[in-house]
Amino acid sequence: MVARYTTGENYAEHAAVIERITGETDELRSSALRLAEDDAAAFTAVTEAYKLPKDTDEAKAARSAAIAEALVGAGKVPAEVVAVARRAIGVAEELLPIGNRNVVSDIAAATEAARAAATTARVNIEINLGGIKDERVRAELAAEAAGVDEVAARAERVTAAVREEIAK
């Protein structure tokens, strides 16, 4: 929203950046909506895998493999959420110094939403890690989860800067 209100003569020197930011935020919004659907599908895959029969050794093995595969999917979606949140905070950092001051509080609102998405996604990654048997995938997901503290710290700095700006 802030980029869409940062137009006209007063912002002409930033028009190219604002146009790029607007396009990027549109892409981020689309990605976030897709990820919400993907998360629901991943959760369904996990629940369906747990419903598989386990009455024979072969069935138990198939069920275990299906659960492990579904947990990978359930971990990868929130890892993508973290990546989208990271990008959103980057956009906020870039927009903060040039955005329309009349709607600057919306930069903090978007940043806080991105922080919440990232920290919630971290928990969703962590809950799935224990069931993921592929060490490479588990390490990749654990690394993405570990990066959330940095994402949250960046979000805090943006929000603090906005609060400082509106306190003037």
Secondary structure, 3 states (H helix, E strand, C coil): CCHHHCCCHHHHHHHHHHHHHHHHHHHHHHHHHHHHHHHHHHHHHHHHHHCCCCCCHHHHHHHHHHHHHHHHHHHHHHHHHHHHHHHHHHHHHHHCCCCCHHHCHHHHHHHHHHHHHHHHHHHHHHHHHCCCCCHHHHHHHHHHHHCHHHHHHHHHHHHHHHHHHHCC
